[in-house]
């Protein structure tokens, strides 16, 4: 199956890979990449795999032939029935055959198409057993390192290697596929050779063939390249480039975890860098209607959004209260369950008990809501680079859990100090950015009028550039608000 020309090329490539100082000694003696003898064994393995797969395909073709032939007979019978239903079904034999087909034949066809006979299973089992003889991820790492060394020693370009030009030895038959180039780009990215990784990604896109069957089997699509390229550009703080690459995503593409992370990173960074103008239709006013107390002591309130409902209250917490909280609280670094530093939030936080009711009473006056069943106040400190990634505050409970525990209807966030630079609270889906101002508080609803989760409340804490950010958070439970905030019809 393998001609002498191919074997000769493999031997030459192996000699190149083994030539470089330190490379052969840096990898295990049994490494496929460092030995032409081991590479020859791989050719034999591939021969066996191809032969096994070819035999398996032959058996599947026989099954397909039987299915297609039977399907033709079924269609002929069905077309005869469709031409004249009454005549066909008026014959009791035809009625019996129809019922028998649907009751018995189709069940057997389902069983036939879903089962594998012993021969077919034997091919699958053999392929599975041969996995032990295939290269490992470490072998691929060594092979990638060898190609990378070729580029370094001989000043080659990725497009040359991709075209089969190996230091003057030109063989177009050995051209690298788009997936090969993508693998080298991924290796270069992990090896912190960003410029070289971008070259590999460019070549991979140029080589990509939508109709290549193996790509469909491997779920390798053009956007796979764009997506990884976007990750690289995000790490290099090239936001516009990352946005361009990510926007190549087709509409039908799966929104997996990586795609979601890229979208959130782009959205967050754009929003943190943007300067938003306040909506002209909203305004500042004195709130004197939520409770009887606000009639004699109105609260300065600035409207930011109606969906979700969001306002900023000014001068609602005193310097003496702030000093007392900051001097008495013990902060702990935000951790995940495993005890490692959190990637979601970089901060220190503390849950505090409010001894007097003055602050809770003030929140009631500001919001008009009951604080029963609500979370305790959480005091959080963000230092240099401190941030909180995009998230929503609601729990999204289902069924009986929500009826018992209730969800977070609203959030109120007090700012306990100024931040010299950075640290804004952003709501990218509604283009709202709130800059920390000592003594102020931002309040918003996490649920809409019908009680559903409002994704537009998605928000993030931008990294602190200069200074330190102190905030006091309170999440307000929905259950005690049954009569104060009744459900309203959802607006179309």
N, C-alpha and C positions, 0 to 999 in steps of 0.2 A: 504493500500500500504506500510505503514511503520511498521516494526515489533517492538516488545517490546525491543529487544536487541539494535536496533538503537536509540530508544527513551531514553533508559537507558544511552547510551553513551553520547548523547547530554546533558542530565541532569548532568552527571558527569563532562563533559567538561565545562559546564556553571558554575558549582560550583567552579571549579578551577579558572576560569576567574574572578569570583566575590570575591574570597578569599583574594586576595592580598590587603594590606593596601593602602588606597588612590585611588585605581583603580575605585571602584564603585562610590566614591564621585567625581572623576575627570571627569566622563562622564554624559551626561543627563540621567534622570531616564527612558526615553523611549528608551535608547540605546539597540539595539538587543544584543550586546556583553555582557552586564552586567546583563542580566536577563534571566533565563530559561523560564519564562512565555512568554517573547517576542520571544524567540527562537522557542517555540512551535507554535506560530502564524506563524512564517516563514515556518515551516514544512507544515502547512495547505496551505499557499500560494503556496508552491512548488507542493503540490498535485493538486491544481487547475490548475496550469500552465501545468503540465504534462498531465492532463486529456484533457485540451483544445488543446494542441499540438497534442495529440494522435488522437483526433477527426478530426483535420485539416489534418493530414497525411492521414487518411482514405479517405477523400474526394479527396485528390490529387492522391491517388492510383487508385481511380475509373477513374479519368481523364486520368491517365497514361495508364490504361488498354485499354481504348477506343482508345487512340492514337496508341498504339502498334498494336492493332488489325487492325485498318485502315491502318497503315503503311505496314502491311503484304500484304494486298490487293493491295496497290499501287505498291509494289515491284513486285508482281506477274504480274500485268498488264504491268509494265515497262519491265520486262524480256521477256514477250511475244512479245512486240514490238521490242525489241533489237535482237531477234532471226532472224527476217526477216522484215527489215524496209519497203521494197518495198511492200510486201504483206499486211502488217498491214496498211500502210498509203494509199494503193491503195483502201481500203474500205472507202468510204466517211463518213460512220458512225463513224469509228475509228478516222478519221481526226477531225470530229466535236467534239467527246468526248475529244480528246487531247486538242483542243483549249479551250473547255469549262472548263476542269480541271484546266488548267493553268490560265485562266481568272477569274474563279469564286471560285473553290474549295480551291485553295491554299490561296487566300485572306481570305476566311472564316476560314481556319485552323489557319492562323496567328492571326486572331481575337479571335478564341476560346482559343488558347494557351496563349494569353497575357491577357485575361480578367479574372476577378474573379467574381464568382457569389455571391449572398447575403450571403449564408452560410459561404463561405470562408472568405469574408470580415468581417463577424461577429466574427470569431475566431481571426482574426488579430486585430480587434478593441478591443476585450476583453483583449488580451494580452497587448495591448497598455495602456488600462485603469488600468491594474494591476501594472503597473510600479510605481504608487504612493505608493503601499504597499511594494515595494522592498527596501532592505537596501541601504543607501546612501554611498558615498565615506567616509564620517565621520564614519559610522558604520564599514566599512572595516578597517579604520585606528585604531579604538578601538579594533577590533578583532585581528588585527596584533600586536597591543601593548600587548594584553593578551597572545598571543603565545610567544612573546618576553620575557614577564615576566616569563613564565614557564621555558624558557631556562635559565634565570638569576637565579631564585630561586632554581631550582632543578638541575642545572648544566647539562642540557640536551644538546644533539647535534642535529643539524638539521636533520641528517640522521635517528636518532631515531624517531623523531616526524613524519618524512616522511614515515617511515615504520609502523606507527600506534602504536608506543611504547610511551605511555603517563605516564611517571613516574612509570613504572612497570606495568601499565595496558595495556597489549598487545592485540591489536585487528587489525590484518592485513586488515580487511575489511574497516577500516577507514584510510588506507594509503593515503597520500596526493599525488595529481597529479603533473605532471611537472609544470603545470601552477600555482598551489597553491604554490609550492616551489619558483617559479619565483617571484610571488607577495610578498612573504616574503623576498626574496633577495632584491627586489626593496625597500621595507620598511626599511630594515636594512641599505641599502645604504643611503637613505634619512635621517636615524637616525644616520648617521656617525659611523656605526659599520661595517667598511669595511671588516674585517676578517670574521665576521659572514655572511655578504652578499656573500662573495666568496664561503663559505661553502654551502649556499642555492643554488647558481648557479651551483655548482658541482652536488648537489643532483638532481636539476632540469634536468640537462643534462642526468644524469643516468636514470631518470624516464621517459624521453621523449619517446613517441611512435608515430612514423610517421603516423600511420594509424588511429589515434584516430579522429573520425569525428568532435568532438567539436572543436579540434584545427584548423581544416580547416575552420569551420564556423567563429572562432574568429581570423583567419589569424595569428595564433600563430605557428611559425616555430622554428626549432632548433636555427637558426641564431638570433632570437629575444633575446635568452639568451646570446649568444656570444657577440652580439652588446652591450647590457647593461653592460656586464662584461668589455668590452673594455672601455666604458665610465668611469667606476670605476677605472680601471688601469691607464687611462690617467690622472685622477685627482690625483692619487697617484704617478705620474711621472714614472710609470713602462712602458716605451715605448715599450720594447721588448715584454712584456706580452700583452699589448694592441694590438700590431701588430699581434701577434699570434691569438688572439681571433677574430680580425677583418678579418683575412685572411680565416676564416672558412665560409665566405660569399659565398653562391652558385652563380653560374654564372647567373641564372635566377632570382635572388633576386631583389626586387624593390630597386632602389637607391633613398631612401627618404631623407628628409632633415637631419635627424640624421646621417644616413650613410655618407652623404656628409660631415657633420661637422667632424665626426671621421676621415675620410680619409684625410681631410685638416689638422687636428690637427697632425696626425701622420706624414704626409708629411712635414709639417712646422718644427716640432720639430726635425725630423731626419736631415733635411737640415741645420737647425741652429746649430746643434751639429757636423755636418760633416766637414771635411777638404777636399776641392776639389783641385785636381791638374789641372793646366791650360792646355787646349788642346795643344798638341805638334805641331799640324799642323798650328796653328795660331801664329802670331808674333807681335812684336812691330815695329812701323815705324813712320815716319813723314808724316803727311797728308799735301800735298801741291797741291791738285788737286780740292778741292771742290769749291773754289772761287779764283779769281785773286789775292786777298790779301794773301792767304795762300802760294802763290808761293814765296813771299818775306818774309813771317813770318810763316813757317810751324808749325803745331801743333803736339805735341807728342801724339800718339794714340796707344792703345793696343787692339787688336782684341780678343773678348771673344767667339763669336758665329756667325754662318752664318744663323741659323734658330732658332729663329729670328735673324736678323742682330743686333749685339750688340758690342759696343766698349767702352773703357774707355779713356777719354781725361785727360791728366795730365797737371797741372799748368795752368789752364785756367781761374781762377778767383783770383784776387789779395787780399792780406791781407787788404789793405785799403778799398776795396769794401765790403769785409766781415764785417769789423768793422762798416762801415757806415750803412749797413743793420741791423746788430744786435742791434745797438744803437738807431735806429730810429723806429723799428717796435714794434707794440703792439700785443701781442699774446693772443689768446682766446682758451679755452679748446675745443677740438673737441667734438661736440654734435650731437646727432641724432635729428630728427624733433620734438620729444616730449619734448626736453629740457633735457633729461637724458644723462649721460655720455655714449659715444659710446663704444660698445663691439668690434667693428671692428677695431678702431684705438684709441690708447691711446697716445695722443700728444696734443700739442698746435700749432695752425697755424695762419698765417696771410697772406693776399693777399696784395702785395706791387706794387706800380707803379714805374717803372724804369724811372726816369726823363730824363737821357741822353740815347742815343741809343747805347752806347758802348757795353753793355752786350748783347743786342738783336743782334747787328751786329756780335758779337763774336759767338753767337749761329748759325747765318747764315753761318759764315765761317766754323764752326765745322761740321755742318750737311749738308750744301748745300741746305737747305730747306727755304721756305718762312714762315714767322711768322704771316702773315695776318690771321685773323679769329681765331687765337690760344688763349688759355686761358691766363689770366694774370699769372705772376710769383706767386708761392705760397711758402711762407717761413714757414717751419715746424720745431718744436722743440720736440724731444723725450727725456724725462728725465729717471730716474730710472724705469726700467720695461717697458718703452715706446715701443710700437710695432704697427705694422699694419698687420692684418691677410691676408691670401692669397686672391688675387684679380687680376683682369685685368684692364687695364686703358681704354680700348675701351668701347664705349657706346652700341655698337651693335644695332644701329638704323636700322629701316626697312623702305622700300618703300620711299615715298616722303620726309620723315623727314631727311633721310640721304642726299638726293640730295640738300636739303636746308641748313641744319646745318653742314653736314660733320661729320666724326668721327675722333677720335684721331689716326692719322697715327703713331706718334712716341712720345716718352717721353725722356726728358733729366733731369737728377737729379744731381745737384751740391752738393758736400759735403763741408760744411763751417767750419768743424773742425774735429779733431781726436776724436775717442771714445776709452777709455781705454780698455773696454771689452764688447763684444756683439755688437748689432746694425747693423749687416751685412744686405745687401739687397740680398735676395736669389731668385733663379729661379729654383725650384726643378725639373721641367720637363726636364731641360737641364743640371742639375748638375752644376750650376754656382752660385758662392757666391762672392759678391763684398764687400770688407771691406772699411769702410769710411776712406778717406784720404783727408786731408785738401787741397783745391784747385783743386781737381779732379772732374770729372763728368762722369757718366755712361749714355750712350745713346743707346736706343733700339727701334725697330719697333714693334708696336702692331698689325699691319695688314701685311698679307703676300703679295707676288708679285701680286696676282690676286685681291687684295683688300678685301679678306676675313679675318675674325677675326682669329688671330693666338693664339690658346690656350696655345702654348708653351711659351708665354710671361707672363704666370701666375707667380706672384711674391709676396714676403712678406718682411716686415721689422722685423727682429728678435728683441726680447726685448733687451734693453740696460741694461747691468749688472753693469758696472761702468762707470760713466761719463755722458755726455750729447751729444745728437746728433742733429746737425742743418743741414737741407737740404733745397735746393731751387729747386723747380720743375717747369717745363714748359711742357705743353702738346701741341703738334703741330698738327694743323688741316690738313686733307687730301686734301680739295678742292683746295687751292691755289697751290698745287703741281702737277696740272694736266699735265703740260708740262715738269716739271723737273724730275718727277718720273713716267713715263708712265707705264701702266699695262704690265706685262710680263707673258708669259705662265707659268702656275703652274708646278713645277717640280713633276714628279710622285713619 
